[in-house]
Amino acid sequence: MASYARMSEEKRRWTRGPGGCGCLSGCGTFVFVFLVGGVLSLFGSVFGLGLSVGIPLTQSNVTIAGSIGTKAKIMEGLPTYVRDRLAGNQNFINQSGTLTVGPAEGAGIFVIGAQDGAPAIDLYVVLR
């Protein structure tokens, strides 16, 4: 039978999980924007990807979108119906973030709520 001292020692023991920066969090985002955004900014380009789905029986959509490339064109990589919502608070949920590394920038946005001009289902892919 285990003693009380041994049981409390096992509860206090902390095991470290896998190390590293993680994928698309922390320094992973920095490296991604630095490499991919840096290459795109050399050509003055931007890449954007977005997905929007309408919520049944409402006028709202769920949208997730992101763009990466040169700072001057970062908004062109987002769908038109979420461009003005980047860093805004107009919707039920509006989470956005940007990361700038030199001439390159990455932006991501997640929106739940009414979005003027958003279709019922949309897959947005652009390289400009």
KOLSE-192952 format. One record per atom (N, C-alpha, C): residue number from 1; atom name; chain; x, y, z. Coordinates in nm, 3 decimals, padded with zeros to 5 digits. Layout:
N
+-----+------+-----+---------+---------+---------+
! seq ! atom ! mol !       x !       y !       z !
+-----+------+-----+---------+---------+---------+
! NUM !   CA !   A !       X !       Y !       Z !
...
+-----+------+-----+---------+---------+---------+
# end
This chain:
128
+-----+------+-----+---------+---------+---------+
! seq ! atom ! mol !       x !       y !       z !
+-----+------+-----+---------+---------+---------+
!   1 !    N !   A !  00.085 ! -00.117 !  00.000 !
!   1 !   CA !   A !  00.000 !  00.000 !  00.000 !
!   1 !    C !   A !  00.090 !  00.124 !  00.000 !
!   2 !    N !   A !  00.054 !  00.224 ! -00.080 !
!   2 !   CA !   A !  00.134 !  00.346 ! -00.091 !
!   2 !    C !   A !  00.116 !  00.433 !  00.032 !
!   3 !    N !   A !  00.224 !  00.496 !  00.071 !
!   3 !   CA !   A !  00.217 !  00.583 !  00.187 !
!   3 !    C !   A !  00.169 !  00.723 !  00.146 !
!   4 !    N !   A !  00.128 !  00.799 !  00.244 !
!   4 !   CA !   A !  00.081 !  00.936 !  00.219 !
!   4 !    C !   A !  00.191 !  01.023 !  00.161 !
!   5 !    N !   A !  00.311 !  01.010 !  00.210 !
!   5 !   CA !   A !  00.425 !  01.090 !  00.162 !
!   5 !    C !   A !  00.452 !  01.064 !  00.014 !
!   6 !    N !   A !  00.445 !  00.937 ! -00.024 !
!   6 !   CA !   A !  00.471 !  00.903 ! -00.165 !
!   6 !    C !   A !  00.361 !  00.958 ! -00.256 !
!   7 !    N !   A !  00.236 !  00.953 ! -00.213 !
!   7 !   CA !   A !  00.125 !  01.002 ! -00.294 !
!   7 !    C !   A !  00.136 !  01.153 ! -00.314 !
!   8 !    N !   A !  00.167 !  01.226 ! -00.210 !
!   8 !   CA !   A !  00.178 !  01.371 ! -00.225 !
!   8 !    C !   A !  00.297 !  01.409 ! -00.312 !
!   9 !    N !   A !  00.404 !  01.329 ! -00.311 !
!   9 !   CA !   A !  00.519 !  01.357 ! -00.397 !
!   9 !    C !   A !  00.483 !  01.338 ! -00.544 !
!  10 !    N !   A !  00.403 !  01.237 ! -00.573 !
!  10 !   CA !   A !  00.362 !  01.212 ! -00.712 !
!  10 !    C !   A !  00.271 !  01.323 ! -00.763 !
!  11 !    N !   A !  00.188 !  01.378 ! -00.678 !
!  11 !   CA !   A !  00.100 !  01.486 ! -00.718 !
!  11 !    C !   A !  00.178 !  01.614 ! -00.747 !
!  12 !    N !   A !  00.286 !  01.636 ! -00.672 !
!  12 !   CA !   A !  00.366 !  01.756 ! -00.689 !
!  12 !    C !   A !  00.458 !  01.747 ! -00.810 !
!  13 !    N !   A !  00.488 !  01.630 ! -00.855 !
!  13 !   CA !   A !  00.581 !  01.612 ! -00.964 !
!  13 !    C !   A !  00.523 !  01.674 ! -01.091 !
!  14 !    N !   A !  00.604 !  01.751 ! -01.155 !
!  14 !   CA !   A !  00.563 !  01.818 ! -01.278 !
!  14 !    C !   A !  00.648 !  01.767 ! -01.392 !
!  15 !    N !   A !  00.585 !  01.721 ! -01.497 !
!  15 !   CA !   A !  00.660 !  01.674 ! -01.612 !
!  15 !    C !   A !  00.646 !  01.776 ! -01.724 !
!  16 !    N !   A !  00.757 !  01.805 ! -01.785 !
!  16 !   CA !   A !  00.759 !  01.903 ! -01.893 !
!  16 !    C !   A !  00.710 !  01.839 ! -02.021 !
!  17 !    N !   A !  00.624 !  01.912 ! -02.091 !
!  17 !   CA !   A !  00.573 !  01.864 ! -02.219 !
!  17 !    C !   A !  00.677 !  01.883 ! -02.328 !
!  18 !    N !   A !  00.640 !  01.855 ! -02.451 !
!  18 !   CA !   A !  00.734 !  01.873 ! -02.560 !
!  18 !    C !   A !  00.774 !  02.019 ! -02.575 !
!  19 !    N !   A !  00.900 !  02.043 ! -02.601 !
!  19 !   CA !   A !  00.951 !  02.179 ! -02.611 !
!  19 !    C !   A !  00.937 !  02.235 ! -02.751 !
!  20 !    N !   A !  00.994 !  02.350 ! -02.772 !
!  20 !   CA !   A !  00.991 !  02.412 ! -02.904 !
!  20 !    C !   A !  00.897 !  02.531 ! -02.907 !
!  21 !    N !   A !  00.897 !  02.595 ! -03.022 !
!  21 !   CA !   A !  00.818 !  02.717 ! -03.039 !
!  21 !    C !   A !  00.673 !  02.688 ! -03.070 !
!  22 !    N !   A !  00.644 !  02.573 ! -03.123 !
!  22 !   CA !   A !  00.507 !  02.542 ! -03.160 !
!  22 !    C !   A !  00.481 !  02.580 ! -03.304 !
!  23 !    N !   A !  00.370 !  02.534 ! -03.356 !
!  23 !   CA !   A !  00.334 !  02.561 ! -03.494 !
!  23 !    C !   A !  00.237 !  02.678 ! -03.499 !
!  24 !    N !   A !  00.273 !  02.783 ! -03.568 !
!  24 !   CA !   A !  00.191 !  02.902 ! -03.587 !
!  24 !    C !   A !  00.156 !  02.971 ! -03.455 !
!  25 !    N !   A !  00.244 !  02.959 ! -03.359 !
!  25 !   CA !   A !  00.228 !  03.037 ! -03.235 !
!  25 !    C !   A !  00.366 !  03.076 ! -03.189 !
!  26 !    N !   A !  00.373 !  03.185 ! -03.120 !
!  26 !   CA !   A !  00.503 !  03.228 ! -03.071 !
!  26 !    C !   A !  00.599 !  03.259 ! -03.184 !
!  27 !    N !   A !  00.717 !  03.198 ! -03.179 !
!  27 !   CA !   A !  00.817 !  03.228 ! -03.281 !
!  27 !    C !   A !  00.787 !  03.161 ! -03.415 !
!  28 !    N !   A !  00.696 !  03.064 ! -03.418 !
!  28 !   CA !   A !  00.657 !  03.003 ! -03.545 !
!  28 !    C !   A !  00.592 !  03.104 ! -03.639 !
!  29 !    N !   A !  00.510 !  03.192 ! -03.584 !
!  29 !   CA !   A !  00.448 !  03.297 ! -03.663 !
!  29 !    C !   A !  00.552 !  03.395 ! -03.714 !
!  30 !    N !   A !  00.647 !  03.431 ! -03.629 !
!  30 !   CA !   A !  00.753 !  03.523 ! -03.669 !
!  30 !    C !   A !  00.833 !  03.466 ! -03.786 !
!  31 !    N !   A !  00.871 !  03.340 ! -03.776 !
!  31 !   CA !   A !  00.950 !  03.277 ! -03.883 !
!  31 !    C !   A !  00.869 !  03.270 ! -04.012 !
!  32 !    N !   A !  00.741 !  03.235 ! -04.003 !
!  32 !   CA !   A !  00.654 !  03.226 ! -04.120 !
!  32 !    C !   A !  00.641 !  03.361 ! -04.190 !
!  33 !    N !   A !  00.614 !  03.466 ! -04.114 !
!  33 !   CA !   A !  00.602 !  03.600 ! -04.172 !
!  33 !    C !   A !  00.736 !  03.647 ! -04.226 !
!  34 !    N !   A !  00.843 !  03.618 ! -04.155 !
!  34 !   CA !   A !  00.975 !  03.660 ! -04.199 !
!  34 !    C !   A !  01.014 !  03.594 ! -04.331 !
!  35 !    N !   A !  00.991 !  03.464 ! -04.343 !
!  35 !   CA !   A !  01.030 !  03.392 ! -04.465 !
!  35 !    C !   A !  00.932 !  03.413 ! -04.580 !
!  36 !    N !   A !  00.807 !  03.375 ! -04.560 !
!  36 !   CA !   A !  00.708 !  03.384 ! -04.669 !
!  36 !    C !   A !  00.674 !  03.529 ! -04.700 !
!  37 !    N !   A !  00.649 !  03.608 ! -04.598 !
!  37 !   CA !   A !  00.618 !  03.750 ! -04.619 !
!  37 !    C !   A !  00.735 !  03.825 ! -04.678 !
!  38 !    N !   A !  00.855 !  03.788 ! -04.637 !
!  38 !   CA !   A !  00.974 !  03.852 ! -04.694 !
!  38 !    C !   A !  00.989 !  03.825 ! -04.841 !
!  39 !    N !   A !  00.968 !  03.701 ! -04.882 !
!  39 !   CA !   A !  00.976 !  03.666 ! -05.025 !
!  39 !    C !   A !  00.868 !  03.738 ! -05.104 !
!  40 !    N !   A !  00.745 !  03.739 ! -05.052 !
!  40 !   CA !   A !  00.636 !  03.808 ! -05.122 !
!  40 !    C !   A !  00.660 !  03.958 ! -05.130 !
!  41 !    N !   A !  00.718 !  04.016 ! -05.026 !
!  41 !   CA !   A !  00.743 !  04.160 ! -05.027 !
!  41 !    C !   A !  00.854 !  04.198 ! -05.126 !
!  42 !    N !   A !  00.944 !  04.107 ! -05.156 !
!  42 !   CA !   A !  01.045 !  04.134 ! -05.259 !
!  42 !    C !   A !  00.982 !  04.159 ! -05.395 !
!  43 !    N !   A !  00.870 !  04.093 ! -05.420 !
!  43 !   CA !   A !  00.797 !  04.108 ! -05.546 !
!  43 !    C !   A !  00.679 !  04.204 ! -05.535 !
!  44 !    N !   A !  00.660 !  04.266 ! -05.420 !
!  44 !   CA !   A !  00.548 !  04.358 ! -05.400 !
!  44 !    C !   A !  00.414 !  04.287 ! -05.405 !
!  45 !    N !   A !  00.408 !  04.163 ! -05.357 !
!  45 !   CA !   A !  00.288 !  04.081 ! -05.367 !
!  45 !    C !   A !  00.225 !  04.056 ! -05.231 !
!  46 !    N !   A !  00.104 !  04.005 ! -05.236 !
!  46 !   CA !   A !  00.032 !  03.966 ! -05.116 !
!  46 !    C !   A ! -00.047 !  03.839 ! -05.148 !
!  47 !    N !   A ! -00.054 !  03.748 ! -05.050 !
!  47 !   CA !   A ! -00.133 !  03.627 ! -05.062 !
!  47 !    C !   A ! -00.240 !  03.630 ! -04.956 !
!  48 !    N !   A ! -00.361 !  03.599 ! -04.995 !
!  48 !   CA !   A ! -00.472 !  03.599 ! -04.900 !
!  48 !    C !   A ! -00.556 !  03.473 ! -04.912 !
!  49 !    N !   A ! -00.609 !  03.430 ! -04.799 !
!  49 !   CA !   A ! -00.693 !  03.311 ! -04.794 !
!  49 !    C !   A ! -00.804 !  03.335 ! -04.693 !
!  50 !    N !   A ! -00.926 !  03.302 ! -04.729 !
!  50 !   CA !   A ! -01.038 !  03.324 ! -04.638 !
!  50 !    C !   A ! -01.151 !  03.225 ! -04.662 !
!  51 !    N !   A ! -01.228 !  03.200 ! -04.559 !
!  51 !   CA !   A ! -01.343 !  03.112 ! -04.566 !
!  51 !    C !   A ! -01.456 !  03.175 ! -04.487 !
!  52 !    N !   A ! -01.574 !  03.182 ! -04.548 !
!  52 !   CA !   A ! -01.690 !  03.240 ! -04.482 !
!  52 !    C !   A ! -01.810 !  03.149 ! -04.503 !
!  53 !    N !   A ! -01.884 !  03.126 ! -04.396 !
!  53 !   CA !   A ! -02.004 !  03.042 ! -04.402 !
!  53 !    C !   A ! -02.115 !  03.115 ! -04.328 !
!  54 !    N !   A ! -02.233 !  03.122 ! -04.390 !
!  54 !   CA !   A ! -02.348 !  03.186 ! -04.327 !
!  54 !    C !   A ! -02.407 !  03.102 ! -04.217 !
!  55 !    N !   A ! -02.457 !  03.168 ! -04.113 !
!  55 !   CA !   A ! -02.525 !  03.099 ! -04.004 !
!  55 !    C !   A ! -02.672 !  03.090 ! -04.040 !
!  56 !    N !   A ! -02.727 !  02.969 ! -04.045 !
!  56 !   CA !   A ! -02.866 !  02.952 ! -04.086 !
!  56 !    C !   A ! -02.964 !  03.033 ! -04.001 !
!  57 !    N !   A ! -03.067 !  03.085 ! -04.066 !
!  57 !   CA !   A ! -03.176 !  03.159 ! -04.005 !
!  57 !    C !   A ! -03.134 !  03.292 ! -03.942 !
!  58 !    N !   A ! -03.016 !  03.343 ! -03.979 !
!  58 !   CA !   A ! -02.970 !  03.472 ! -03.931 !
!  58 !    C !   A ! -02.908 !  03.550 ! -04.047 !
!  59 !    N !   A ! -02.872 !  03.673 ! -04.022 !
!  59 !   CA !   A ! -02.802 !  03.755 ! -04.121 !
!  59 !    C !   A ! -02.651 !  03.756 ! -04.093 !
!  60 !    N !   A ! -02.603 !  03.662 ! -04.014 !
!  60 !   CA !   A ! -02.463 !  03.659 ! -03.971 !
!  60 !    C !   A ! -02.383 !  03.554 ! -04.044 !
!  61 !    N !   A ! -02.252 !  03.573 ! -04.042 !
!  61 !   CA !   A ! -02.157 !  03.479 ! -04.101 !
!  61 !    C !   A ! -02.047 !  03.448 ! -04.000 !
!  62 !    N !   A ! -01.981 !  03.336 ! -04.022 !
!  62 !   CA !   A ! -01.858 !  03.302 ! -03.953 !
!  62 !    C !   A ! -01.748 !  03.311 ! -04.058 !
!  63 !    N !   A ! -01.649 !  03.395 ! -04.034 !
!  63 !   CA !   A ! -01.543 !  03.418 ! -04.132 !
!  63 !    C !   A ! -01.408 !  03.406 ! -04.065 !
!  64 !    N !   A ! -01.319 !  03.336 ! -04.132 !
!  64 !   CA !   A ! -01.179 !  03.333 ! -04.092 !
!  64 !    C !   A ! -01.096 !  03.364 ! -04.217 !
!  65 !    N !   A ! -01.005 !  03.458 ! -04.203 !
!  65 !   CA !   A ! -00.927 !  03.502 ! -04.319 !
!  65 !    C !   A ! -00.789 !  03.546 ! -04.274 !
!  66 !    N !   A ! -00.696 !  03.542 ! -04.366 !
!  66 !   CA !   A ! -00.561 !  03.587 ! -04.337 !
!  66 !    C !   A ! -00.491 !  03.631 ! -04.464 !
!  67 !    N !   A ! -00.392 !  03.716 ! -04.448 !
!  67 !   CA !   A ! -00.312 !  03.759 ! -04.562 !
!  67 !    C !   A ! -00.169 !  03.780 ! -04.517 !
!  68 !    N !   A ! -00.078 !  03.766 ! -04.611 !
!  68 !   CA !   A !  00.064 !  03.782 ! -04.582 !
!  68 !    C !   A !  00.130 !  03.840 ! -04.705 !
!  69 !    N !   A !  00.223 !  03.930 ! -04.684 !
!  69 !   CA !   A !  00.294 !  03.993 ! -04.794 !
!  69 !    C !   A !  00.348 !  04.129 ! -04.756 !
!  70 !    N !   A !  00.354 !  04.217 ! -04.853 !
!  70 !   CA !   A !  00.406 !  04.351 ! -04.829 !
!  70 !    C !   A !  00.307 !  04.436 ! -04.750 !
!  71 !    N !   A !  00.359 !  04.525 ! -04.666 !
!  71 !   CA !   A !  00.273 !  04.606 ! -04.578 !
!  71 !    C !   A !  00.174 !  04.691 ! -04.655 !
!  72 !    N !   A !  00.214 !  04.744 ! -04.768 !
!  72 !   CA !   A !  00.128 !  04.834 ! -04.844 !
!  72 !    C !   A !  00.005 !  04.765 ! -04.901 !
!  73 !    N !   A !  00.011 !  04.634 ! -04.923 !
!  73 !   CA !   A ! -00.101 !  04.563 ! -04.985 !
!  73 !    C !   A ! -00.169 !  04.463 ! -04.894 !
!  74 !    N !   A ! -00.141 !  04.465 ! -04.766 !
!  74 !   CA !   A ! -00.192 !  04.362 ! -04.677 !
!  74 !    C !   A ! -00.345 !  04.357 ! -04.673 !
!  75 !    N !   A ! -00.411 !  04.473 ! -04.683 !
!  75 !   CA !   A ! -00.557 !  04.476 ! -04.683 !
!  75 !    C !   A ! -00.617 !  04.417 ! -04.810 !
!  76 !    N !   A ! -00.545 !  04.423 ! -04.922 !
!  76 !   CA !   A ! -00.594 !  04.366 ! -05.047 !
!  76 !    C !   A ! -00.600 !  04.214 ! -05.043 !
!  77 !    N !   A ! -00.529 !  04.153 ! -04.949 !
!  77 !   CA !   A ! -00.531 !  04.009 ! -04.935 !
!  77 !    C !   A ! -00.650 !  03.956 ! -04.858 !
!  78 !    N !   A ! -00.727 !  04.044 ! -04.796 !
!  78 !   CA !   A ! -00.846 !  04.003 ! -04.721 !
!  78 !    C !   A ! -00.971 !  04.021 ! -04.806 !
!  79 !    N !   A ! -01.075 !  03.941 ! -04.781 !
!  79 !   CA !   A ! -01.201 !  03.962 ! -04.851 !
!  79 !    C !   A ! -01.257 !  04.102 ! -04.824 !
!  80 !    N !   A ! -01.328 !  04.159 ! -04.920 !
!  80 !   CA !   A ! -01.377 !  04.297 ! -04.907 !
!  80 !    C !   A ! -01.471 !  04.315 ! -04.788 !
!  81 !    N !   A ! -01.546 !  04.212 ! -04.753 !
!  81 !   CA !   A ! -01.644 !  04.226 ! -04.646 !
!  81 !    C !   A ! -01.581 !  04.219 ! -04.506 !
!  82 !    N !   A ! -01.452 !  04.191 ! -04.492 !
!  82 !   CA !   A ! -01.387 !  04.194 ! -04.360 !
!  82 !    C !   A ! -01.272 !  04.294 ! -04.351 !
!  83 !    N !   A ! -01.242 !  04.361 ! -04.459 !
!  83 !   CA !   A ! -01.130 !  04.457 ! -04.458 !
!  83 !    C !   A ! -01.148 !  04.566 ! -04.354 !
!  84 !    N !   A ! -01.268 !  04.621 ! -04.343 !
!  84 !   CA !   A ! -01.290 !  04.729 ! -04.247 !
!  84 !    C !   A ! -01.309 !  04.678 ! -04.103 !
!  85 !    N !   A ! -01.311 !  04.547 ! -04.084 !
!  85 !   CA !   A ! -01.329 !  04.489 ! -03.951 !
!  85 !    C !   A ! -01.197 !  04.448 ! -03.887 !
!  86 !    N !   A ! -01.086 !  04.460 ! -03.958 !
!  86 !   CA !   A ! -00.956 !  04.429 ! -03.900 !
!  86 !    C !   A ! -00.927 !  04.527 ! -03.787 !
!  87 !    N !   A ! -00.903 !  04.475 ! -03.669 !
!  87 !   CA !   A ! -00.879 !  04.554 ! -03.547 !
!  87 !    C !   A ! -01.002 !  04.635 ! -03.507 !
!  88 !    N !   A ! -01.120 !  04.586 ! -03.540 !
!  88 !   CA !   A ! -01.243 !  04.655 ! -03.504 !
!  88 !    C !   A ! -01.320 !  04.579 ! -03.396 !
!  89 !    N !   A ! -01.435 !  04.633 ! -03.360 !
!  89 !   CA !   A ! -01.519 !  04.569 ! -03.259 !
!  89 !    C !   A ! -01.667 !  04.578 ! -03.297 !
!  90 !    N !   A ! -01.698 !  04.564 ! -03.426 !
!  90 !   CA !   A ! -01.834 !  04.582 ! -03.473 !
!  90 !    C !   A ! -01.921 !  04.457 ! -03.456 !
!  91 !    N !   A ! -01.864 !  04.341 ! -03.428 !
!  91 !   CA !   A ! -01.940 !  04.218 ! -03.432 !
!  91 !    C !   A ! -01.946 !  04.149 ! -03.296 !
!  92 !    N !   A ! -02.024 !  04.041 ! -03.292 !
!  92 !   CA !   A ! -02.037 !  03.960 ! -03.172 !
!  92 !    C !   A ! -01.900 !  03.910 ! -03.128 !
!  93 !    N !   A ! -01.824 !  03.852 ! -03.221 !
!  93 !   CA !   A ! -01.685 !  03.812 ! -03.197 !
!  93 !    C !   A ! -01.601 !  03.867 ! -03.311 !
!  94 !    N !   A ! -01.497 !  03.938 ! -03.279 !
!  94 !   CA !   A ! -01.405 !  03.994 ! -03.379 !
!  94 !    C !   A ! -01.265 !  03.984 ! -03.322 !
!  95 !    N !   A ! -01.192 !  03.882 ! -03.361 !
!  95 !   CA !   A ! -01.055 !  03.861 ! -03.314 !
!  95 !    C !   A ! -00.961 !  03.879 ! -03.432 !
!  96 !    N !   A ! -00.869 !  03.973 ! -03.421 !
!  96 !   CA !   A ! -00.773 !  03.993 ! -03.529 !
!  96 !    C !   A ! -00.635 !  04.018 ! -03.471 !
!  97 !    N !   A ! -00.537 !  03.992 ! -03.554 !
!  97 !   CA !   A ! -00.399 !  04.014 ! -03.513 !
!  97 !    C !   A ! -00.312 !  04.038 ! -03.633 !
!  98 !    N !   A ! -00.207 !  04.116 ! -03.612 !
!  98 !   CA !   A ! -00.111 !  04.143 ! -03.719 !
!  98 !    C !   A !  00.030 !  04.127 ! -03.663 !
!  99 !    N !   A !  00.122 !  04.097 ! -03.753 !
!  99 !   CA !   A !  00.263 !  04.087 ! -03.718 !
!  99 !    C !   A !  00.343 !  04.148 ! -03.831 !
! 100 !    N !   A !  00.427 !  04.245 ! -03.798 !
! 100 !   CA !   A !  00.510 !  04.313 ! -03.897 !
! 100 !    C !   A !  00.656 !  04.280 ! -03.871 !
! 101 !    N !   A !  00.725 !  04.237 ! -03.976 !
! 101 !   CA !   A !  00.868 !  04.208 ! -03.969 !
! 101 !    C !   A !  00.933 !  04.276 ! -04.088 !
! 102 !    N !   A !  00.994 !  04.392 ! -04.066 !
! 102 !   CA !   A !  01.055 !  04.466 ! -04.176 !
! 102 !    C !   A !  00.951 !  04.508 ! -04.277 !
! 103 !    N !   A !  00.973 !  04.477 ! -04.406 !
! 103 !   CA !   A !  00.877 !  04.515 ! -04.509 !
! 103 !    C !   A !  00.759 !  04.419 ! -04.521 !
! 104 !    N !   A !  00.762 !  04.308 ! -04.446 !
! 104 !   CA !   A !  00.657 !  04.206 ! -04.456 !
! 104 !    C !   A !  00.559 !  04.219 ! -04.341 !
! 105 !    N !   A !  00.435 !  04.179 ! -04.369 !
! 105 !   CA !   A !  00.332 !  04.181 ! -04.266 !
! 105 !    C !   A !  00.239 !  04.063 ! -04.285 !
! 106 !    N !   A !  00.188 !  04.012 ! -04.175 !
! 106 !   CA !   A !  00.087 !  03.908 ! -04.176 !
! 106 !    C !   A ! -00.032 !  03.955 ! -04.094 !
! 107 !    N !   A ! -00.152 !  03.924 ! -04.141 !
! 107 !   CA !   A ! -00.273 !  03.964 ! -04.069 !
! 107 !    C !   A ! -00.371 !  03.847 ! -04.072 !
! 108 !    N !   A ! -00.439 !  03.827 ! -03.961 !
! 108 !   CA !   A ! -00.540 !  03.724 ! -03.951 !
! 108 !    C !   A ! -00.662 !  03.778 ! -03.880 !
! 109 !    N !   A ! -00.780 !  03.729 ! -03.918 !
! 109 !   CA !   A ! -00.904 !  03.779 ! -03.857 !
! 109 !    C !   A ! -01.005 !  03.665 ! -03.848 !
! 110 !    N !   A ! -01.079 !  03.664 ! -03.737 !
! 110 !   CA !   A ! -01.188 !  03.570 ! -03.713 !
! 110 !    C !   A ! -01.308 !  03.652 ! -03.670 !
! 111 !    N !   A ! -01.418 !  03.641 ! -03.745 !
! 111 !   CA !   A ! -01.536 !  03.724 ! -03.719 !
! 111 !    C !   A ! -01.660 !  03.636 ! -03.716 !
! 112 !    N !   A ! -01.743 !  03.657 ! -03.614 !
! 112 !   CA !   A ! -01.877 !  03.600 ! -03.610 !
! 112 !    C !   A ! -01.973 !  03.716 ! -03.593 !
! 113 !    N !   A ! -02.062 !  03.734 ! -03.690 !
! 113 !   CA !   A ! -02.159 !  03.842 ! -03.683 !
! 113 !    C !   A ! -02.200 !  03.887 ! -03.821 !
! 114 !    N !   A ! -02.279 !  03.994 ! -03.827 !
! 114 !   CA !   A ! -02.328 !  04.048 ! -03.954 !
! 114 !    C !   A ! -02.212 !  04.110 ! -04.032 !
! 115 !    N !   A ! -02.202 !  04.073 ! -04.159 !
! 115 !   CA !   A ! -02.096 !  04.124 ! -04.245 !
! 115 !    C !   A ! -02.158 !  04.162 ! -04.379 !
! 116 !    N !   A ! -02.168 !  04.291 ! -04.404 !
! 116 !   CA !   A ! -02.230 !  04.339 ! -04.526 !
! 116 !    C !   A ! -02.154 !  04.290 ! -04.648 !
! 117 !    N !   A ! -02.227 !  04.232 ! -04.743 !
! 117 !   CA !   A ! -02.166 !  04.184 ! -04.867 !
! 117 !    C !   A ! -02.109 !  04.044 ! -04.860 !
! 118 !    N !   A ! -02.118 !  03.978 ! -04.747 !
! 118 !   CA !   A ! -02.066 !  03.842 ! -04.735 !
! 118 !    C !   A ! -02.164 !  03.742 ! -04.794 !
! 119 !    N !   A ! -02.119 !  03.654 ! -04.883 !
! 119 !   CA !   A ! -02.208 !  03.553 ! -04.938 !
! 119 !    C !   A ! -02.237 !  03.442 ! -04.837 !
! 120 !    N !   A ! -02.332 !  03.355 ! -04.870 !
! 120 !   CA !   A ! -02.368 !  03.246 ! -04.779 !
! 120 !    C !   A ! -02.250 !  03.151 ! -04.758 !
! 121 !    N !   A ! -02.179 !  03.120 ! -04.864 !
! 121 !   CA !   A ! -02.058 !  03.037 ! -04.856 !
! 121 !    C !   A ! -01.954 !  03.098 ! -04.949 !
! 122 !    N !   A ! -01.832 !  03.116 ! -04.898 !
! 122 !   CA !   A ! -01.728 !  03.179 ! -04.979 !
! 122 !    C !   A ! -01.592 !  03.123 ! -04.944 !
! 123 !    N !   A ! -01.516 !  03.088 ! -05.047 !
! 123 !   CA !   A ! -01.376 !  03.053 ! -05.032 !
! 123 !    C !   A ! -01.298 !  03.158 ! -05.111 !
! 124 !    N !   A ! -01.216 !  03.233 ! -05.041 !
! 124 !   CA !   A ! -01.145 !  03.347 ! -05.099 !
! 124 !    C !   A ! -00.996 !  03.314 ! -05.106 !
! 125 !    N !   A ! -00.939 !  03.313 ! -05.226 !
! 125 !   CA !   A ! -00.797 !  03.291 ! -05.246 !
! 125 !    C !   A ! -00.747 !  03.396 ! -05.344 !
! 126 !    N !   A ! -00.639 !  03.468 ! -05.307 !
! 126 !   CA !   A ! -00.589 !  03.573 ! -05.395 !
! 126 !    C !   A ! -00.437 !  03.579 ! -05.384 !
! 127 !    N !   A ! -00.373 !  03.607 ! -05.497 !
! 127 !   CA !   A ! -00.230 !  03.636 ! -05.503 !
! 127 !    C !   A ! -00.215 !  03.755 ! -05.595 !
! 128 !    N !   A ! -00.179 !  03.869 ! -05.537 !
! 128 !   CA !   A ! -00.166 !  03.992 ! -05.616 !
! 128 !    C !   A ! -00.027 !  04.046 ! -05.604 !
+-----+------+-----+---------+---------+---------+
# end
